């Protein structure tokens, strides 16, 4: 069983947050919860895709915090 980590990501614009959410879904990360501000979200990420998820957050202009 793979470990899961919570990702909290924030973005400068709603558009980039939505783009990142779509890309995470392409990685089969389905437990994405949008923040009330529309410019942030949280997700549970399995350790096997953490590096790819972190890369796409940075690539779309966001910052990520892991728990």
C-alpha positions as CSV (number, residue, x, y, z in Angstrom):
1,X,0.0,0.0,0.0
2,X,1.3,3.4,-1.0
3,X,1.5,6.3,1.5
4,X,-0.6,9.4,0.8
5,X,0.4,12.9,1.5
6,X,-1.8,16.0,1.6
7,X,-1.0,18.7,-0.9
8,X,-2.1,22.3,-0.4
9,X,-1.5,24.4,-3.5
10,X,-2.1,28.1,-4.2
11,X,-2.0,30.1,-7.4
12,X,-2.0,33.7,-8.4
13,X,-5.1,33.2,-10.6
14,X,-8.2,31.0,-10.7
15,X,-7.4,30.0,-14.3
16,X,-4.0,28.5,-13.3
17,X,-5.6,26.7,-10.3
18,X,-8.2,25.1,-12.6
19,X,-5.4,24.2,-15.1
20,X,-3.4,22.5,-12.4
21,X,-6.5,20.6,-11.1
22,X,-7.1,19.2,-14.6
23,X,-3.5,18.1,-14.9
24,X,-3.6,16.4,-11.5
25,X,-6.7,14.5,-12.6
26,X,-4.6,13.3,-15.6
27,X,-2.2,11.8,-13.1
28,X,-5.3,10.0,-11.6
29,X,-5.4,12.1,-8.5
30,X,-9.1,12.4,-8.0
31,X,-9.4,13.6,-4.4
32,X,-9.0,17.3,-5.3
33,X,-11.0,19.8,-3.2
34,X,-11.1,23.4,-4.4
35,X,-10.6,26.2,-2.0
36,X,-13.3,28.8,-1.5
37,X,-11.1,31.5,-3.1
38,X,-10.9,29.6,-6.4
39,X,-7.1,30.1,-6.3
40,X,-6.2,27.2,-4.1
41,X,-7.0,23.5,-3.6
42,X,-6.0,20.5,-1.6
43,X,-5.5,16.9,-2.7
44,X,-4.3,13.5,-1.4
45,X,-1.4,12.4,-3.5
46,X,0.2,8.9,-3.4
47,X,4.0,8.9,-2.9
48,X,4.5,7.4,-6.4
49,X,3.4,10.6,-8.1
50,X,4.6,13.3,-5.7
51,X,7.4,14.5,-7.8
52,X,5.2,14.8,-10.9
53,X,2.5,16.6,-9.0
54,X,5.0,19.0,-7.5
55,X,6.5,19.7,-10.9
56,X,3.1,20.5,-12.5
57,X,2.2,22.8,-9.6
58,X,5.4,24.8,-10.2
59,X,4.9,24.6,-14.0
60,X,1.5,26.2,-13.7
61,X,2.8,29.0,-11.4
62,X,1.7,27.7,-8.1
63,X,3.3,26.9,-4.8
64,X,2.8,23.6,-2.9
65,X,2.9,22.7,0.8
66,X,3.0,19.0,1.7
67,X,1.7,17.4,4.9
